Amino acid sequence: MPLLESIFSKIAMNGEVPRYTSDYAALERLFRTKTDVWNFEKDGYETARFDRIVDLARRVPHDSILEVGCAEGHLTRRLAPLAGKMAAIDVSATAVERARRAVPDADIRQARLEDARWDRKFDLVVCSETIYYLKDIPAAIRKLNSLGRYVLVTYTLYEKNRLDPIFSRIPAILNTSFNYLKFFDADRIVNWRGIRIVLWWSGAPWR
Ligand SMILES: C[S@@+](CC[C@H](N)C(=O)[O-])C[C@H]1O[C@@H](n2cnc3c(N)ncnc32)[C@H](O)[C@@H]1O
């Protein structure tokens, strides 16, 4: 079964295998090489994923939102209308510069989650498709908890075997998935992808 799953996911991804790296200099080089590196604006999966996240964020009581790992601000731009105060961080200076242009009213800073400090706690911290770049996931979860009252994390289902055991230890308000299947979508024969979505109260005890 894992073999079949792996073959099918390779066909679905058109041979493109995701590579996640904690090499932040490599991420910066990636952003310098091209814009919209993950095809966020044209890929139906990505826009459907954003819609799902925004829909969930809307249901959490919030005035202020912090997005961790905002890239060029594609999701930030969609979250901003929901928030009285929208802030975001990313490790890449180039991405931050573009995100500031995309969402001029938001407070967007170049920072690594590991070092992020704020003079206030946000109502909601959204860390979408970023957690798997971090080497120490439990430390990243503790850091996210320190930054907000509610935390919403999403990660690709390609990372589920590694990350589910960690995130299932959190007493979450919501632990669900978003699945997407479309034929002949975004230059793929089959666009079959998905994310795990975990939402929790940052005061909840976890082991
Ligand atoms: C795949 S993008 C996610 C963009 C957006 N959040 C979304 O859901 O589409 C991941 C981003 O996380 C950033 N990133 C990676 N490690 C980070 C860290 N330790 N602190 C802050 N940002 C980080 C990368 O530079 C990249 O822009």
The ligand as a Gaussian input file, in Angstrom:
#p B3LYP/6-31G(d) Opt

LIG

0 1
 C        5.578000      27.231000       1.390000
 S        5.720000      28.858000       2.005000
 C        4.143000      29.074000       2.814000
 C        3.450000      30.343000       2.416000
 C        2.052000      30.520000       2.999000
 N        2.078000      30.532000       4.434000
 C        1.098000      29.466000       2.501000
 O        0.416000      28.800000       3.290000
 O        1.018000      29.284000       1.287000
 C        6.807000      28.635000       3.397000
 C        7.477000      29.922000       3.830000
 O        8.035000      29.740000       5.122000
 C        9.237000      30.489000       5.200000
 N       10.017000      29.929000       6.316000
 C       10.701000      28.766000       6.352000
 N       11.252000      28.599000       7.553000
 C       10.910000      29.675000       8.310000
 C       11.194000      30.086000       9.650000
 N       11.952000      29.340000      10.442000
 N       10.681000      31.240000      10.097000
 C        9.923000      32.020000       9.273000
 N        9.641000      31.702000       7.996000
 C       10.116000      30.529000       7.513000
 C        9.851000      30.320000       3.824000
 O       10.778000      31.344000       3.536000
 C        8.610000      30.362000       2.938000
 O        8.375000      31.654000       2.469000

